[in-house]
Structure formats: C-alpha cells, structure tokens
Amino acid sequence: MMTTVRKATESDQAALAALLTSLGEEGLDDIGIVIDTTPVPPEHVGAVLRFLGSQGTSVLLAECDGTLAGFLLLACPDDSADMQYGGVTMAVARDCRRQGIGSALLAAAQRMVETNRLGGLRLEVRRNNQPAIHLYKKLAFEVIDETETDLKMGWQNKAAAH
C-alpha cells in the first residue's frame, strides 16, 4: 500500500466532494467533525479550496494507491500572532483508518511548520476519540488544555524554539 501526501488542487474537487459526502454520512459529530449530510457538489469544493487558499490555509490530501483517503487543513496564523501555531483539522475515510494515513498527513503538516518556521501545531479532539488521541501522542502532541468534552493538544516545533 502506497500513501502519498500532496497539496490539493482544483482537479481534486470531485474526489474531495465524494470524501466529504461519505464523512457526512458517517455522522462524525461525536468526534468533533460536523459535516452536513447533504451531498457536497464538486463546484462548492472548488470555491472552498480557493477561499481557504486566499486565507493562508493549506489543504493537504492523502492518497492510498491512487484513491483519496483523507485530508488535513492547516490554517497558518497571520504575521501579527505572538506565538505562531498552525491550526489543524483532519479526517480520514472510514475504510482507510488505522493504516498510517493520519500519521502521513500530520507528518507533512509538521514538515510545513518546520519549513515555515512556525511555533508548532494546535488541534482539538474529543475525549472519546481514543484512536486519534493515541496517534497525536505518538507524534509528540501534548495536552495543553481540556474541557469536559475536548482536549486541546499541541506540537512544539523544537527548531523554532531556539
């Protein structure tokens, strides 16, 4: 099984729309991802990709043997932010989970943070999403805050700290 991670392009509209639609059908709100169950039209995905790009957000896609398996949104802070941390939102297709897709997406985001000399990454995860929490801890994320339902976790870019 070959996994590749790359930035999304306009040509990914249909595949990303299909992935978002399948994730919406799963009802992932219990793990903190809320996606409308209405099928996502590819042209809407194209508009969203253009908007996210204009706001400094990178959209990374993971493909497994040529099939779209997951995505990661990396929202980079503006230059005025004191400690510059990128915000992460990630989802992996149900039949591709626990196969290294999330690890590959997060590793790519970590490399982008290092290249752009940001302070690190931040994300939120539901307390009951133990597989995701295990993955984040394996990749050196630590709990930095918590609520009754969520953990806020962060990864520190050690190179930027010096």
N, C-alpha and C positions, 0 to 999 in steps of 0.2 A: 504494500500500500504506500503510495507516494503522496505526501502532503506538501503543497506549496502555498505560500502566503504572498499576496501582492496587493497593491492599491487598486481600488475599484475604478472602473471606467464606465463611460456611457453605455458601452456594449454589454455591460453586466445587468442592465435594467431588468430583463425578463427573468434571469436566474435569481436575482436578488428578490424580485417581486414574489416568485414562487416560494423561496425560502421564508420570507416574511409571512406569507399566507399560511404556510404549514406551521410556523411557530405560533401564529394567532389561533389556529385551530387547536393547538395543544392547551391553551389556557394557562400560560406561564405566569400569570399574576401572582401565584403562590411563591414564586422565586424572585419576584420583583421586576418582571418584564411584562409590561402591558402592551399588547398589540391587538388592534381591532380585528375581529374575526371576519370582517368583510374582505373579500379578495382584494389584493393590492394591485392596481393597474401598473404595468411597467412604466408608463409615461409619468406617473406620480413618483416612482422611484428615481427616475432621471432628474426630475425637478428637485427632489430632496438631495440627491447627490450634488447637484450644482449649488444648492443653498448651503449645504454643510461645508463644501469646499470654500465658498466665499466667506465663511465664518471661521476658517482655520481648523476645521475638523477633518481629520483623515479617516477614510473608510477603508479598512483592510479586509480582504476576503481570503478565506482558506478554501482551497480545493483539494479534494481527495480523489485521486485517479481521474482528474478532469471534471468532477462534479462539485458544485458549490456546497460546502459542508458547514460554513459558519462565517460570521462577520464580527468585526470589532470596530467600534467608533472611538477614536482618540481625539478628544477635544483639548486643544492646546490653549493655555491661558494667554491673555493679552500681555503685552510687554510691561504693563503697569503692575502686574501681580508681584507681590513681595516674594513669596516662595513659589516658584513656577512648577506646578504639578499638572500633568495631563489627566483628564478625567476619562475613565474607561466605561464603556457599555459593550457587552459581548453576549452572543448567543450562538449555540451550535445545534445543528439539526439533530433531531432525536436519534436517528439511526447512525449518527457519526460520533456520538458522545463516548467518552472514555477510550478514545483512540488517539489521543495526542493532539487533537485539533485545537482545543483551548490553549494548551501549552505552546503550540506553534504560534498562535495569534498573539498571546501575551509576550512571548519572547521577541517577536517582531516589534511590538509596541515598546518594549524595553530598549531595544536597539535604537528605535527612533528617538526616544527620550535621551539616550546617551549621545547620539549624533547631534541633537539639537540643544544639548547641554541644559536640559530641564532638571528640576529637582527630583522628579520621580513621577509616580502614578498614584491615583486615588480611585477607589471604586466603592460601591455599596453592594452588600449581598444579604439575602435573607438568612436569618439564623438557621432555618430548617434546610437550607441548601448545603448539606454537608459535603457532597462531592465537589462543589465549587470552592468551598472554604478550604478543603484539603489541597486542591490544586493551587490556590493562591498562596497558601503557606509553603507549599513545596517550591514555589517560585520566589520566596523571600518576602512576601507581603506580610505585614503585621497589622493586628487590630489597633486602630488609633482612636476609635470612639465606638460607642454602641448605644442602641436604643432597645426598646422592648422587642422589636421585630427584626432589626437590621444590625449588621456590623459594618462599620466604615473601616476599610483596610487601605494600607498604603505600602508602596515600594519605594525605597530611597535609592536614588542614583548616587552611588558612592563616589563616582568620579567627579560629580558636580559639587559634592560637599567639600572638596579640597580646594 
